[in-house]
Amino acid sequence: MHECALMQDLMREIEDVARADNALRVTRIEVRLGALSHFTPEHFREHFVDASQGTLAEGATVAARLATSLDDPNATGVVLESIEVELPEEVGG
């Protein structure tokens, strides 16, 4: 259940950022997986595919790296390091 809670929190954060930018969709995210998060990059990507279905992040590319420090305050979590979005083209002349 820990993984599900982490994914829900992350998806909420991604959606909030995308909506604040008036994004059409999220094209790429970069995350840091805590050493104690119970994720490998591959495992995280599988969870992301499921969690992002029906959201602005569906189909986004995922760059995930596993941190090694057990002393990191985020060792049990997932940190969103960057997000790339597709914005509506500006209308004008």
KAJO-V625233 format. One record per residue. N is the residue number from 1. RES is the residue in one letter. PHI is phi in whole degrees, -180 to 180 (999 if undefined). PSI is psi in degrees with one decimal (none if undefined). Layout:
N_RES_PHI_PSI / N_RES_PHI_PSI
//
This chain:
1_M_999_-25.4 / 2_H_-57_-43.3 / 3_E_-64_-40.7 / 4_C_-63_-42.3 / 5_A_-65_-41.1 / 6_L_-62_-42.3 / 7_M_-67_-40.1 / 8_Q_-62_-44.7 / 9_D_-63_-43.3 / 10_L_-65_-44.2 / 11_M_-64_-36.8 / 12_R_-63_-43.7 / 13_E_-64_-44.8 / 14_I_-61_-47.0 / 15_E_-62_-41.3 / 16_D_-61_-45.4 / 17_V_-64_-46.1 / 18_A_-63_-44.2 / 19_R_-66_-38.4 / 20_A_-62_-29.7 / 21_D_-91_3.1 / 22_N_56_38.2 / 23_A_-73_147.3 / 24_L_-78_-37.3 / 25_R_-165_163.2 / 26_V_-94_129.1 / 27_T_-102_-25.5 / 28_R_-159_143.0 / 29_I_-131_153.3 / 30_E_-124_130.9 / 31_V_-131_153.8 / 32_R_-112_122.3 / 33_L_-93_124.0 / 34_G_-62_148.5 / 35_A_-59_-26.0 / 36_L_-110_20.0 / 37_S_-79_-10.7 / 38_H_71_19.8 / 39_F_-115_143.8 / 40_T_-104_162.4 / 41_P_-55_-40.8 / 42_E_-66_-44.8 / 43_H_-63_-41.6 / 44_F_-60_-45.2 / 45_R_-59_-40.3 / 46_E_-61_-45.8 / 47_H_-65_-38.2 / 48_F_-63_-42.6 / 49_V_-57_-45.6 / 50_D_-68_-47.3 / 51_A_-69_-27.5 / 52_S_-88_-7.0 / 53_Q_-57_128.7 / 54_G_80_7.1 / 55_T_-112_175.0 / 56_L_-65_-17.2 / 57_A_-96_-0.2 / 58_E_-59_128.9 / 59_G_86_0.1 / 60_A_-68_147.7 / 61_T_-75_141.2 / 62_V_-120_124.3 / 63_A_-110_113.3 / 64_A_-123_133.0 / 65_R_-127_144.1 / 66_L_-94_121.0 / 67_A_-75_157.0 / 68_T_-115_-14.6 / 69_S_-77_122.0 / 70_L_-78_-15.5 / 71_D_-90_-7.5 / 72_D_-62_134.5 / 73_P_-60_-21.0 / 74_N_-103_22.7 / 75_A_-61_-25.9 / 76_T_-99_3.2 / 77_G_-119_-171.5 / 78_V_-125_127.7 / 79_V_-111_124.4 / 80_L_-77_113.9 / 81_E_-94_-34.3 / 82_S_-158_159.3 / 83_I_-143_135.7 / 84_E_-116_137.3 / 85_V_-130_159.4 / 86_E_-99_122.9 / 87_L_-101_153.1 / 88_P_-64_142.9 / 89_E_-67_141.4 / 90_E_-70_137.2 / 91_V_-94_133.0 / 92_G_170_-178.0 / 93_G_-146_none
//
